[in-house]
């Protein structure tokens, strides 16, 4: 799971760099918001892994992925109040 997260982070950094240099369009705002809101869980998972707690790290990274999916399925937008 940790290896997959590192691959995801590397791919994300590559995408951002390519987008910046190629001046492509910005990502979907709902996607950007979902990623921003689930980042604390991902960071906590990576810190747990670094401290030698692989089970907690895997659980946190899996939870953040599920949270990402839920946030994408039900994005909060300024014109739609939270439910």
ChimeraX attribute file (.defattr): number of C-alpha atoms within 10 A of each C-alpha:
attribute: neighborCount
match mode: 1-to-1
recipient: residues
	/A:1	13
	/A:2	14
	/A:3	8
	/A:4	10
	/A:5	17
	/A:6	12
	/A:7	12
	/A:8	12
	/A:9	12
	/A:10	12
	/A:11	12
	/A:12	12
	/A:13	12
	/A:14	12
	/A:15	12
	/A:16	16
	/A:17	12
	/A:18	12
	/A:19	14
	/A:20	12
	/A:21	9
	/A:22	9
	/A:23	10
	/A:24	10
	/A:25	8
	/A:26	10
	/A:27	10
	/A:28	8
	/A:29	11
	/A:30	16
	/A:31	16
	/A:32	12
	/A:33	16
	/A:34	21
	/A:35	19
	/A:36	11
	/A:37	15
	/A:38	19
	/A:39	15
	/A:40	13
	/A:41	19
	/A:42	21
	/A:43	15
	/A:44	16
	/A:45	26
	/A:46	21
	/A:47	15
	/A:48	17
	/A:49	17
	/A:50	11
	/A:51	10
	/A:52	10
	/A:53	13
	/A:54	17
	/A:55	13
	/A:56	16
	/A:57	24
	/A:58	19
	/A:59	14
	/A:60	21
	/A:61	24
	/A:62	17
	/A:63	16
	/A:64	23
	/A:65	18
	/A:66	13
	/A:67	17
	/A:68	21
	/A:69	16
	/A:70	12
	/A:71	18
	/A:72	16
	/A:73	12
	/A:74	13
	/A:75	17
	/A:76	15
	/A:77	11
	/A:78	7
	/A:79	6
	/A:80	8
	/A:81	7
	/A:82	9
	/A:83	5
